[in-house]
């Protein structure tokens, strides 16, 4: 499963800063409002370049509905290897597995047939209503090899409940940040409503500055969806993978700014802005990611 339902980006918050009863602060926000282009895109190494979500901001008191924020008439260009590609609006599709069924009305763009490649730098330029927004990202190579991993237990949450955790070690590279997800598949369902495949836990996001003196990082992956008693029997109960993501550093800067923004609130209003890598008349995040999978076993 790909990330960034995570960039995933908290854009619903960006598009509509307030959907509650008007307050004096909200009135000030309306007076200060400036329309901007919003870019939300993740380039997956080895995948077709698609699902680049282009939209616009709306005033804090206006509902951030897809039909209000979409900008299907935007002109979007993608530059790589000194070649410029015109991006195309993707057809609207029905959402899958959602009841009631609905049409996805977001203005999503793509470059048909163009595959994102590790090591290459991509620049997006979006023009709409006299505004121009730009962003650049370099796709990292495949994540570094996982040197080792181990199951254990550790404290979780503010009250310190013991849960199963994975620790996975690797040697980071400069100008990249990393995250791991433990994805499990249960061999035998305990009840008919149980998911066969599920993400059991997600690590924090780290970079090379988090490494020890030997340039090694041991990432902690909480596993809240399996029981401690199942650790010893893991190989007979589950199959699984460690999904390892290597992102452009812009993703780390964004996530760190979101954490600071959450902790820096006065009268229910954040006093700092997210650190976007979209420049000019736009906001948002446009980053590259490469992914690897390591089969997960209790005894290795």
Buried (B, 14 or more C-beta within 10 A) or exposed (E): EBBBEBBEBBBEBBBBBBEEEEEEBBEEBBEEBEEBBBBBBBBBBEBBBBBBBBBBBBBBBBEBEBEBBBBBEBBBBBBBEEEEBEBEBBEBEEEEEEEEEEEBBBBBBBBEEBEBBBEBEBBBBBBBEEBBBBBBBBBBEEBBEBEEBEBEEBEBEEEEEEBBBBBBBBBBBEEBBBBBBBBBEBEEEEEEEEEEEBBBBBBEBBBBEBBEEEEEBBBBBBBEBBEEEBBEEBBEBBBBBBBBBBBBBBBBBBBBBBEBBEEEEEEEEBEEEBBBBBEBBBBBBBBBBBBBEBEBEBEE
